[in-house]
Amino acid sequence: MWIEKNDKLTRSFVFSDFTSAMGFVVQVAILAESQNHHPFWSNEFNRVHIELCTHDAGNRVTDKDRKLAAGIDRIFYSFHPLEKKP
């Protein structure tokens, strides 16, 4: 679930292994590029943490961030089809 705090949308994702986490990152990168909206992220082994805010809007959360977050969720659930969606 995305959390809005300190003018950012944040969420952490957990995968079964490093390769799955990196596959997710690549797909998110393609989506982000298509929306011309680039997240801050970090990963460690099977975990990926993403933060979203719109720099052009003074580094605050906008509909642009919410749209990208929804797309990121769709990608995540394609990796975890049995996980319950919020």
KAWODA-V324122 format. One record per residue. N is the residue number from 0. RES is the residue in one small letter. PSI is psi in radians with two decimals (none if undefined). NEAR is the number of other ideal C-beta (glycine too) atoms within 10 Angstrom. Layout:
N,RES,PSI,NEAR ; N,RES,PSI,NEAR
//
This chain:
0,m,2.37,6 ; 1,w,2.46,18 ; 2,i,2.27,10 ; 3,e,2.05,15 ; 4,k,2.45,10 ; 5,n,0.77,11 ; 6,d,0.57,14 ; 7,k,2.59,18 ; 8,l,2.24,20 ; 9,t,2.60,17 ; 10,r,2.52,16 ; 11,s,2.51,12 ; 12,f,2.45,22 ; 13,v,2.37,12 ; 14,f,2.98,20 ; 15,s,-0.46,10 ; 16,d,3.05,10 ; 17,f,-0.74,13 ; 18,t,-0.74,10 ; 19,s,-0.72,16 ; 20,a,-0.74,20 ; 21,m,-0.61,14 ; 22,g,-0.71,15 ; 23,f,-0.82,22 ; 24,v,-0.75,17 ; 25,v,-0.78,11 ; 26,q,-0.68,17 ; 27,v,-0.68,20 ; 28,a,-0.72,13 ; 29,i,-0.77,10 ; 30,l,-0.83,17 ; 31,a,-0.76,18 ; 32,e,-0.70,10 ; 33,s,-0.46,10 ; 34,q,0.02,11 ; 35,n,0.82,7 ; 36,h,2.01,19 ; 37,h,2.05,12 ; 38,p,2.81,20 ; 39,f,2.32,11 ; 40,w,2.84,16 ; 41,s,2.75,10 ; 42,n,2.65,17 ; 43,e,1.98,9 ; 44,f,-1.76,10 ; 45,n,0.25,16 ; 46,r,2.44,13 ; 47,v,2.26,22 ; 48,h,2.29,14 ; 49,i,2.41,24 ; 50,e,2.36,16 ; 51,l,2.36,25 ; 52,c,2.80,21 ; 53,t,1.95,16 ; 54,h,-0.69,9 ; 55,d,-0.26,8 ; 56,a,0.41,13 ; 57,g,0.53,9 ; 58,n,0.90,11 ; 59,r,2.95,13 ; 60,v,2.29,19 ; 61,t,3.12,15 ; 62,d,-0.49,9 ; 63,k,-0.71,16 ; 64,d,-0.74,22 ; 65,r,-0.65,14 ; 66,k,-0.79,14 ; 67,l,-0.70,22 ; 68,a,-0.73,19 ; 69,a,-0.71,10 ; 70,g,-0.68,17 ; 71,i,-0.72,24 ; 72,d,-0.75,16 ; 73,r,-0.73,12 ; 74,i,-0.80,17 ; 75,f,-0.80,20 ; 76,y,-0.33,13 ; 77,s,-0.44,11 ; 78,f,-0.42,15 ; 79,h,1.18,15 ; 80,p,-0.37,7 ; 81,l,-0.18,5 ; 82,e,2.48,8 ; 83,k,2.28,6 ; 84,k,2.54,9 ; 85,p,none,5
//
